Amino acid sequence: MTDQPVVSLRGAEVVVGGRMVWRDVDLEIAPGEFAAILGPNGVGKSTLLKALLGLITPTAGEIRVLGRPPGAAAHEIGYLPQRRSFDPSLRVRGVDIVRLGLDGDRWGVPLPWPTATRRALHHRIDELVDLVGATEYARRPIGECSGGEQQRLLIAQALARRPSLLLLDEPLDSLDLPSQAGVAGLIDRICREQGVTVLIVAHDVNPILGFLDLVVYLAGGRAASGDPRDVITTETLSRLYGTPIEVLQTSDGRLVVVGQPEAATYHPDLHQGHGHGPH
């Protein structure tokens, strides 16, 4: 651990296909923090992760990851892209999915692994499976595992090489509420106990709200970052959207955003006040 930020953006701007996605983004994530990228669909949440990975080059400002330009520290980053579904008939086991995080770049090339190396690989896989609480089902075919079980195994895969930074793109999407709570708690435990800095893209902040140290909320091509309770407010979101927005808190502590501008990139269920959290 050092005092140097794990992620730092200063006046960052990204243009994709001639369209400005966001601009003037300032963000600083310290070592060991659990942070989230929030906002409606189409505002560039996943684009921000890709910029941190060095897959998209900023058109203005500066981005630093682990003290280096994006892409220079790729071996120290664990990345879980947007959820992919596994065919129920797929016979690849959960432990094989986890192992891809260790030697997936070598699959297809037969290598005569020394006995000690094979033993170390098996030990690391068992360690990862235990870390995410997947021991009971890790040797089942991945297609027979539930959505929450699959997600735990994919998180184990992303942690395989002991990253300093874990980037998760909508890991709770399409999971039922108990699975969301379980996976959110797992991510927080990894962050706190393993000292891994976590940046997660989320549609709904509520399952992770109690765990977060920091949020960056994207809307209208701009961003606000800080403590969740300071950012997800009527005043801040109204400024970002450029139109009146109301943030309500339910009796059980959930946040509801009301009044987002109607556009194809926004979720209609939020505009109708159905009680979902900010996307």
BALOBA-1460 file (C-alpha; in Angstrom, 3 decimals):
// residues 279
<rec num="1" residu="m" x="0.000" y="0.000" z="0.000"/>
<rec num="2" residu="t" x="1.211" y="3.499" z="-0.844"/>
<rec num="3" residu="d" x="-0.338" y="6.944" z="-0.764"/>
<rec num="4" residu="q" x="-0.293" y="7.059" z="-4.567"/>
<rec num="5" residu="p" x="-3.774" y="6.768" z="-6.112"/>
<rec num="6" residu="v" x="-4.529" y="3.480" z="-7.844"/>
<rec num="7" residu="v" x="-6.718" y="5.311" z="-10.372"/>
<rec num="8" residu="s" x="-6.382" y="8.979" z="-11.253"/>
<rec num="9" residu="l" x="-8.234" y="11.007" z="-13.885"/>
<rec num="10" residu="r" x="-7.616" y="14.719" z="-14.413"/>
<rec num="11" residu="g" x="-9.865" y="16.577" z="-16.847"/>
<rec num="12" residu="a" x="-10.243" y="13.375" z="-18.859"/>
<rec num="13" residu="e" x="-12.284" y="13.340" z="-22.049"/>
<rec num="14" residu="v" x="-13.185" y="10.483" z="-24.388"/>
<rec num="15" residu="v" x="-14.599" y="10.713" z="-27.901"/>
<rec num="16" residu="v" x="-15.850" y="7.541" z="-29.611"/>
<rec num="17" residu="g" x="-16.984" y="7.524" z="-33.241"/>
<rec num="18" residu="g" x="-16.910" y="11.305" z="-33.343"/>
<rec num="19" residu="r" x="-19.212" y="11.571" z="-30.327"/>
<rec num="20" residu="m" x="-18.040" y="13.052" z="-27.059"/>
<rec num="21" residu="v" x="-18.887" y="10.441" z="-24.409"/>
<rec num="22" residu="w" x="-17.748" y="12.395" z="-21.349"/>
<rec num="23" residu="r" x="-15.434" y="15.277" z="-20.565"/>
<rec num="24" residu="d" x="-13.740" y="16.998" z="-17.622"/>
<rec num="25" residu="v" x="-13.822" y="13.832" z="-15.523"/>
<rec num="26" residu="d" x="-11.818" y="14.061" z="-12.306"/>
<rec num="27" residu="l" x="-11.494" y="10.944" z="-10.194"/>
<rec num="28" residu="e" x="-9.055" y="9.605" z="-7.627"/>
<rec num="29" residu="i" x="-9.305" y="6.131" z="-6.072"/>
<rec num="30" residu="a" x="-6.967" y="5.309" z="-3.203"/>
<rec num="31" residu="p" x="-5.473" y="1.871" z="-2.520"/>
<rec num="32" residu="g" x="-7.980" y="-0.534" z="-0.967"/>
<rec num="33" residu="e" x="-11.067" y="1.528" z="-1.778"/>
<rec num="34" residu="f" x="-14.340" y="0.111" z="-3.127"/>
<rec num="35" residu="a" x="-15.657" y="2.482" z="-5.810"/>
<rec num="36" residu="a" x="-18.531" y="2.366" z="-8.282"/>
<rec num="37" residu="i" x="-19.336" y="3.939" z="-11.643"/>
<rec num="38" residu="l" x="-23.029" y="4.832" z="-11.817"/>
<rec num="39" residu="g" x="-25.352" y="6.454" z="-14.317"/>
<rec num="40" residu="p" x="-28.018" y="5.586" z="-16.911"/>
<rec num="41" residu="n" x="-27.371" y="3.424" z="-19.963"/>
<rec num="42" residu="g" x="-25.335" y="4.932" z="-22.767"/>
<rec num="43" residu="v" x="-23.329" y="7.455" z="-20.726"/>
<rec num="44" residu="g" x="-19.978" y="5.677" z="-20.986"/>
<rec num="45" residu="k" x="-19.629" y="3.636" z="-17.787"/>
<rec num="46" residu="s" x="-18.037" y="0.683" z="-19.587"/>
<rec num="47" residu="t" x="-16.072" y="3.141" z="-21.719"/>
<rec num="48" residu="l" x="-14.417" y="4.420" z="-18.546"/>
<rec num="49" residu="l" x="-13.235" y="0.908" z="-17.687"/>
<rec num="50" residu="k" x="-11.907" y="0.474" z="-21.226"/>
<rec num="51" residu="a" x="-10.028" y="3.757" z="-20.917"/>
<rec num="52" residu="l" x="-8.406" y="2.501" z="-17.708"/>
<rec num="53" residu="l" x="-7.408" y="-0.706" z="-19.506"/>
<rec num="54" residu="g" x="-5.798" y="1.287" z="-22.305"/>
<rec num="55" residu="l" x="-8.311" y="0.046" z="-24.891"/>
<rec num="56" residu="i" x="-9.577" y="3.589" z="-25.544"/>
<rec num="57" residu="t" x="-7.283" y="6.619" z="-25.667"/>
<rec num="58" residu="p" x="-8.499" y="9.829" z="-23.986"/>
<rec num="59" residu="t" x="-8.750" y="12.834" z="-26.290"/>
<rec num="60" residu="a" x="-7.948" y="15.275" z="-23.492"/>
<rec num="61" residu="g" x="-6.753" y="15.265" z="-19.900"/>
<rec num="62" residu="e" x="-4.743" y="12.593" z="-18.146"/>
<rec num="63" residu="i" x="-5.439" y="9.060" z="-16.938"/>
<rec num="64" residu="r" x="-3.059" y="7.137" z="-14.666"/>
<rec num="65" residu="v" x="-3.511" y="3.577" z="-13.435"/>
<rec num="66" residu="l" x="-1.221" y="2.289" z="-10.692"/>
<rec num="67" residu="g" x="1.005" y="5.290" z="-11.356"/>
<rec num="68" residu="r" x="1.399" y="4.501" z="-15.056"/>
<rec num="69" residu="p" x="-0.357" y="5.228" z="-18.348"/>
<rec num="70" residu="p" x="-3.353" y="2.976" z="-19.080"/>
<rec num="71" residu="g" x="-2.275" y="-0.404" z="-20.419"/>
<rec num="72" residu="a" x="1.186" y="-0.295" z="-18.862"/>
<rec num="73" residu="a" x="0.042" y="-2.118" z="-15.714"/>
<rec num="74" residu="a" x="-2.295" y="-4.641" z="-17.339"/>
<rec num="75" residu="h" x="-0.658" y="-7.559" z="-15.512"/>
<rec num="76" residu="e" x="-1.695" y="-5.989" z="-12.203"/>
<rec num="77" residu="i" x="-5.368" y="-5.610" z="-13.158"/>
<rec num="78" residu="g" x="-8.132" y="-8.200" z="-12.877"/>
<rec num="79" residu="y" x="-11.000" y="-7.549" z="-15.284"/>
<rec num="80" residu="l" x="-14.472" y="-9.060" z="-15.466"/>
<rec num="81" residu="p" x="-16.367" y="-7.837" z="-18.575"/>
<rec num="82" residu="q" x="-20.131" y="-7.599" z="-18.821"/>
<rec num="83" residu="r" x="-21.851" y="-10.812" z="-17.881"/>
<rec num="84" residu="r" x="-21.832" y="-13.557" z="-20.452"/>
<rec num="85" residu="s" x="-24.219" y="-16.473" z="-20.188"/>
<rec num="86" residu="f" x="-23.018" y="-20.066" z="-20.364"/>
<rec num="87" residu="d" x="-24.978" y="-22.630" z="-22.332"/>
<rec num="88" residu="p" x="-26.619" y="-25.090" z="-19.904"/>
<rec num="89" residu="s" x="-25.089" y="-27.944" z="-21.900"/>
<rec num="90" residu="l" x="-21.526" y="-26.638" z="-21.523"/>
<rec num="91" residu="r" x="-19.454" y="-29.330" z="-19.821"/>
<rec num="92" residu="v" x="-16.449" y="-27.168" z="-18.886"/>
<rec num="93" residu="r" x="-16.134" y="-27.249" z="-15.109"/>
<rec num="94" residu="g" x="-16.082" y="-24.250" z="-12.824"/>
<rec num="95" residu="v" x="-12.475" y="-24.957" z="-11.823"/>
<rec num="96" residu="d" x="-11.514" y="-24.896" z="-15.499"/>
<rec num="97" residu="i" x="-13.046" y="-21.430" z="-15.820"/>
<rec num="98" residu="v" x="-11.014" y="-20.295" z="-12.797"/>
<rec num="99" residu="r" x="-7.833" y="-21.796" z="-14.257"/>
<rec num="100" residu="l" x="-8.255" y="-19.667" z="-17.387"/>
<rec num="101" residu="g" x="-7.255" y="-16.724" z="-15.214"/>
<rec num="102" residu="l" x="-3.888" y="-18.376" z="-14.582"/>
<rec num="103" residu="d" x="-2.944" y="-19.911" z="-17.909"/>
<rec num="104" residu="g" x="-5.725" y="-18.997" z="-20.348"/>
<rec num="105" residu="d" x="-3.198" y="-17.220" z="-22.546"/>
<rec num="106" residu="r" x="-1.395" y="-20.532" z="-22.965"/>
<rec num="107" residu="w" x="-4.373" y="-22.794" z="-23.701"/>
<rec num="108" residu="g" x="-4.002" y="-24.649" z="-26.966"/>
<rec num="109" residu="v" x="-0.215" y="-24.821" z="-26.613"/>
<rec num="110" residu="p" x="0.823" y="-28.060" z="-24.922"/>
<rec num="111" residu="l" x="3.479" y="-27.358" z="-22.331"/>
<rec num="112" residu="p" x="5.310" y="-29.967" z="-20.253"/>
<rec num="113" residu="w" x="4.536" y="-28.440" z="-16.859"/>
<rec num="114" residu="p" x="6.978" y="-29.584" z="-14.160"/>
<rec num="115" residu="t" x="5.336" y="-31.439" z="-11.273"/>
<rec num="116" residu="a" x="6.002" y="-28.567" z="-8.853"/>
<rec num="117" residu="t" x="4.375" y="-26.090" z="-11.236"/>
<rec num="118" residu="r" x="1.278" y="-28.282" z="-11.668"/>
<rec num="119" residu="r" x="1.031" y="-28.624" z="-7.900"/>
<rec num="120" residu="a" x="1.283" y="-24.844" z="-7.457"/>
<rec num="121" residu="l" x="-1.422" y="-24.278" z="-10.097"/>
<rec num="122" residu="h" x="-3.804" y="-26.717" z="-8.415"/>
<rec num="123" residu="h" x="-3.129" y="-25.120" z="-5.037"/>
<rec num="124" residu="r" x="-3.844" y="-21.626" z="-6.371"/>
<rec num="125" residu="i" x="-7.084" y="-22.783" z="-8.020"/>
<rec num="126" residu="d" x="-8.240" y="-24.417" z="-4.781"/>
<rec num="127" residu="e" x="-7.303" y="-21.229" z="-2.920"/>
<rec num="128" residu="l" x="-9.352" y="-19.071" z="-5.294"/>
<rec num="129" residu="v" x="-12.357" y="-21.387" z="-5.207"/>
<rec num="130" residu="d" x="-12.307" y="-21.282" z="-1.421"/>
<rec num="131" residu="l" x="-11.897" y="-17.494" z="-1.410"/>
<rec num="132" residu="v" x="-15.132" y="-16.966" z="-3.351"/>
<rec num="133" residu="g" x="-17.015" y="-19.680" z="-1.456"/>
<rec num="134" residu="a" x="-17.443" y="-21.947" z="-4.482"/>
<rec num="135" residu="t" x="-16.011" y="-25.208" z="-3.131"/>
<rec num="136" residu="e" x="-19.362" y="-27.047" z="-3.201"/>
<rec num="137" residu="y" x="-19.999" y="-26.534" z="-6.916"/>
<rec num="138" residu="a" x="-16.646" y="-25.645" z="-8.537"/>
<rec num="139" residu="r" x="-16.264" y="-29.106" z="-10.074"/>
<rec num="140" residu="r" x="-19.702" y="-29.070" z="-11.643"/>
<rec num="141" residu="p" x="-20.109" y="-28.117" z="-15.315"/>
<rec num="142" residu="i" x="-20.345" y="-24.322" z="-15.412"/>
<rec num="143" residu="g" x="-23.613" y="-24.550" z="-17.390"/>
<rec num="144" residu="e" x="-25.265" y="-26.295" z="-14.429"/>
<rec num="145" residu="c" x="-24.315" y="-23.543" z="-11.963"/>
<rec num="146" residu="s" x="-26.721" y="-20.742" z="-11.065"/>
<rec num="147" residu="g" x="-26.096" y="-17.160" z="-12.155"/>
<rec num="148" residu="g" x="-24.689" y="-16.201" z="-8.769"/>
<rec num="149" residu="e" x="-22.454" y="-19.284" z="-8.686"/>
<rec num="150" residu="q" x="-21.128" y="-18.548" z="-12.161"/>
<rec num="151" residu="q" x="-20.368" y="-14.982" z="-11.179"/>
<rec num="152" residu="r" x="-18.389" y="-16.084" z="-8.125"/>
<rec num="153" residu="l" x="-16.289" y="-18.381" z="-10.318"/>
<rec num="154" residu="l" x="-15.677" y="-15.575" z="-12.827"/>
<rec num="155" residu="i" x="-14.566" y="-13.277" z="-10.008"/>
<rec num="156" residu="a" x="-12.161" y="-16.010" z="-8.890"/>
<rec num="157" residu="q" x="-10.815" y="-16.100" z="-12.449"/>
<rec num="158" residu="a" x="-10.249" y="-12.323" z="-12.401"/>
<rec num="159" residu="l" x="-8.352" y="-12.639" z="-9.098"/>
<rec num="160" residu="a" x="-6.137" y="-15.487" z="-10.285"/>
<rec num="161" residu="r" x="-2.952" y="-13.450" z="-10.764"/>
<rec num="162" residu="r" x="-3.306" y="-11.491" z="-7.520"/>
<rec num="163" residu="p" x="-4.224" y="-8.124" z="-9.072"/>
<rec num="164" residu="s" x="-3.877" y="-4.810" z="-7.274"/>
<rec num="165" residu="l" x="-6.947" y="-3.438" z="-9.087"/>
<rec num="166" residu="l" x="-10.161" y="-5.307" z="-9.862"/>
<rec num="167" residu="l" x="-12.430" y="-3.885" z="-12.593"/>
<rec num="168" residu="l" x="-15.935" y="-5.374" z="-12.692"/>
<rec num="169" residu="d" x="-18.429" y="-4.451" z="-15.407"/>
<rec num="170" residu="e" x="-21.990" y="-4.964" z="-14.112"/>
<rec num="171" residu="p" x="-21.254" y="-8.128" z="-12.099"/>
<rec num="172" residu="l" x="-24.690" y="-7.993" z="-10.438"/>
<rec num="173" residu="d" x="-26.674" y="-7.634" z="-13.650"/>
<rec num="174" residu="s" x="-29.377" y="-10.295" z="-14.207"/>
<rec num="175" residu="l" x="-28.882" y="-11.815" z="-10.744"/>
<rec num="176" residu="d" x="-31.779" y="-12.242" z="-8.320"/>
<rec num="177" residu="l" x="-31.744" y="-10.154" z="-5.140"/>
<rec num="178" residu="p" x="-30.218" y="-12.819" z="-2.831"/>
<rec num="179" residu="s" x="-27.453" y="-13.465" z="-5.378"/>
<rec num="180" residu="q" x="-26.823" y="-9.729" z="-5.746"/>
<rec num="181" residu="a" x="-26.420" y="-9.402" z="-1.994"/>
<rec num="182" residu="g" x="-24.123" y="-12.423" z="-1.825"/>
<rec num="183" residu="v" x="-21.868" y="-11.326" z="-4.676"/>
<rec num="184" residu="a" x="-21.763" y="-7.725" z="-3.399"/>
<rec num="185" residu="g" x="-20.697" y="-8.957" z="0.038"/>
<rec num="186" residu="l" x="-18.043" y="-11.174" z="-1.550"/>
<rec num="187" residu="i" x="-16.587" y="-8.259" z="-3.522"/>
<rec num="188" residu="d" x="-16.452" y="-6.124" z="-0.383"/>
<rec num="189" residu="r" x="-14.719" y="-8.910" z="1.549"/>
<rec num="190" residu="i" x="-12.121" y="-9.297" z="-1.195"/>
<rec num="191" residu="c" x="-11.539" y="-5.557" z="-1.149"/>
<rec num="192" residu="r" x="-11.101" y="-5.351" z="2.632"/>
<rec num="193" residu="e" x="-9.348" y="-8.637" z="3.373"/>
<rec num="194" residu="q" x="-7.191" y="-8.966" z="0.259"/>
<rec num="195" residu="g" x="-6.393" y="-5.259" z="-0.046"/>
<rec num="196" residu="v" x="-7.604" y="-5.186" z="-3.659"/>
<rec num="197" residu="t" x="-8.866" y="-1.862" z="-4.974"/>
<rec num="198" residu="v" x="-12.258" y="-2.412" z="-6.635"/>
<rec num="199" residu="l" x="-14.013" y="-0.361" z="-9.317"/>
<rec num="200" residu="i" x="-17.426" y="-1.713" z="-10.275"/>
<rec num="201" residu="v" x="-19.930" y="-0.604" z="-12.917"/>
<rec num="202" residu="a" x="-23.442" y="-0.931" z="-11.528"/>
<rec num="203" residu="h" x="-26.981" y="-0.361" z="-12.783"/>
<rec num="204" residu="d" x="-28.430" y="-0.273" z="-9.283"/>
<rec num="205" residu="v" x="-26.379" y="1.203" z="-6.459"/>
<rec num="206" residu="n" x="-28.553" y="-0.204" z="-3.684"/>
<rec num="207" residu="p" x="-27.022" y="-3.700" z="-3.352"/>
<rec num="208" residu="i" x="-23.556" y="-2.156" z="-2.912"/>
<rec num="209" residu="l" x="-24.430" y="1.174" z="-1.287"/>
<rec num="210" residu="g" x="-23.433" y="0.110" z="2.216"/>
<rec num="211" residu="f" x="-20.011" y="-1.048" z="1.039"/>
<rec num="212" residu="l" x="-18.903" y="1.874" z="-1.127"/>
<rec num="213" residu="d" x="-16.173" y="4.354" z="-0.278"/>
<rec num="214" residu="l" x="-16.583" y="6.373" z="-3.463"/>
<rec num="215" residu="v" x="-18.818" y="6.778" z="-6.510"/>
<rec num="216" residu="v" x="-18.450" y="8.486" z="-9.853"/>
<rec num="217" residu="y" x="-21.814" y="9.324" z="-11.413"/>
<rec num="218" residu="l" x="-21.885" y="9.929" z="-15.179"/>
<rec num="219" residu="a" x="-24.703" y="11.842" z="-16.866"/>
<rec num="220" residu="g" x="-25.011" y="14.405" z="-19.614"/>
<rec num="221" residu="g" x="-21.383" y="13.954" z="-20.652"/>
<rec num="222" residu="r" x="-20.147" y="15.055" z="-17.239"/>
<rec num="223" residu="a" x="-19.293" y="13.418" z="-13.936"/>
<rec num="224" residu="a" x="-19.442" y="13.951" z="-10.201"/>
<rec num="225" residu="s" x="-17.370" y="11.884" z="-7.787"/>
<rec num="226" residu="g" x="-17.113" y="11.586" z="-4.026"/>
<rec num="227" residu="d" x="-18.875" y="9.992" z="-1.087"/>
<rec num="228" residu="p" x="-22.073" y="8.249" z="-2.295"/>
<rec num="229" residu="r" x="-24.332" y="10.248" z="0.020"/>
<rec num="230" residu="d" x="-22.822" y="13.500" z="-1.280"/>
<rec num="231" residu="v" x="-23.030" y="12.566" z="-4.969"/>
<rec num="232" residu="i" x="-26.386" y="10.796" z="-5.227"/>
<rec num="233" residu="t" x="-28.393" y="13.841" z="-4.217"/>
<rec num="234" residu="t" x="-31.148" y="15.939" z="-5.771"/>
<rec num="235" residu="e" x="-28.813" y="18.920" z="-6.155"/>
<rec num="236" residu="t" x="-25.862" y="17.056" z="-7.687"/>
<rec num="237" residu="l" x="-27.866" y="14.957" z="-10.139"/>
<rec num="238" residu="s" x="-29.997" y="17.920" z="-11.213"/>
<rec num="239" residu="r" x="-26.775" y="19.746" z="-12.059"/>
<rec num="240" residu="l" x="-25.403" y="16.794" z="-14.038"/>
<rec num="241" residu="y" x="-28.597" y="16.170" z="-16.006"/>
<rec num="242" residu="g" x="-29.316" y="19.864" z="-16.483"/>
<rec num="243" residu="t" x="-32.918" y="19.280" z="-15.445"/>
<rec num="244" residu="p" x="-34.752" y="18.810" z="-12.128"/>
<rec num="245" residu="i" x="-34.011" y="15.387" z="-10.616"/>
<rec num="246" residu="e" x="-35.280" y="14.128" z="-7.289"/>
<rec num="247" residu="v" x="-33.481" y="11.567" z="-5.149"/>
<rec num="248" residu="l" x="-35.747" y="9.819" z="-2.655"/>
<rec num="249" residu="q" x="-34.833" y="7.488" z="0.185"/>
<rec num="250" residu="t" x="-37.213" y="4.669" z="1.100"/>
<rec num="251" residu="s" x="-37.870" y="3.533" z="4.636"/>
<rec num="252" residu="d" x="-35.385" y="0.667" z="4.230"/>
<rec num="253" residu="g" x="-32.617" y="3.027" z="3.077"/>
<rec num="254" residu="r" x="-32.809" y="2.382" z="-0.674"/>
<rec num="255" residu="l" x="-32.271" y="5.299" z="-3.028"/>
<rec num="256" residu="v" x="-34.636" y="6.059" z="-5.909"/>
<rec num="257" residu="v" x="-33.883" y="8.557" z="-8.679"/>
<rec num="258" residu="v" x="-36.959" y="10.243" z="-10.162"/>
<rec num="259" residu="g" x="-37.241" y="12.506" z="-13.193"/>
<rec num="260" residu="q" x="-34.418" y="11.428" z="-15.480"/>
<rec num="261" residu="p" x="-34.775" y="12.874" z="-19.004"/>
<rec num="262" residu="e" x="-36.652" y="10.598" z="-21.378"/>
<rec num="263" residu="a" x="-34.238" y="9.178" z="-23.949"/>
<rec num="264" residu="a" x="-33.558" y="5.848" z="-25.581"/>
<rec num="265" residu="t" x="-30.458" y="5.383" z="-23.458"/>
<rec num="266" residu="y" x="-32.313" y="5.565" z="-20.156"/>
<rec num="267" residu="h" x="-34.260" y="2.870" z="-18.323"/>
<rec num="268" residu="p" x="-38.027" y="3.534" z="-18.502"/>
<rec num="269" residu="d" x="-38.706" y="1.773" z="-15.200"/>
<rec num="270" residu="l" x="-36.876" y="4.535" z="-13.344"/>
<rec num="271" residu="h" x="-38.933" y="7.294" z="-14.904"/>
<rec num="272" residu="q" x="-42.108" y="5.652" z="-13.703"/>
<rec num="273" residu="g" x="-40.897" y="5.484" z="-10.102"/>
<rec num="274" residu="h" x="-40.908" y="1.716" z="-9.696"/>
<rec num="275" residu="g" x="-38.459" y="1.858" z="-6.827"/>
<rec num="276" residu="h" x="-35.182" y="0.884" z="-8.483"/>
<rec num="277" residu="g" x="-31.936" y="2.556" z="-7.558"/>
<rec num="278" residu="p" x="-29.897" y="4.886" z="-9.796"/>
<rec num="279" residu="h" x="-28.459" y="3.295" z="-12.923"/>
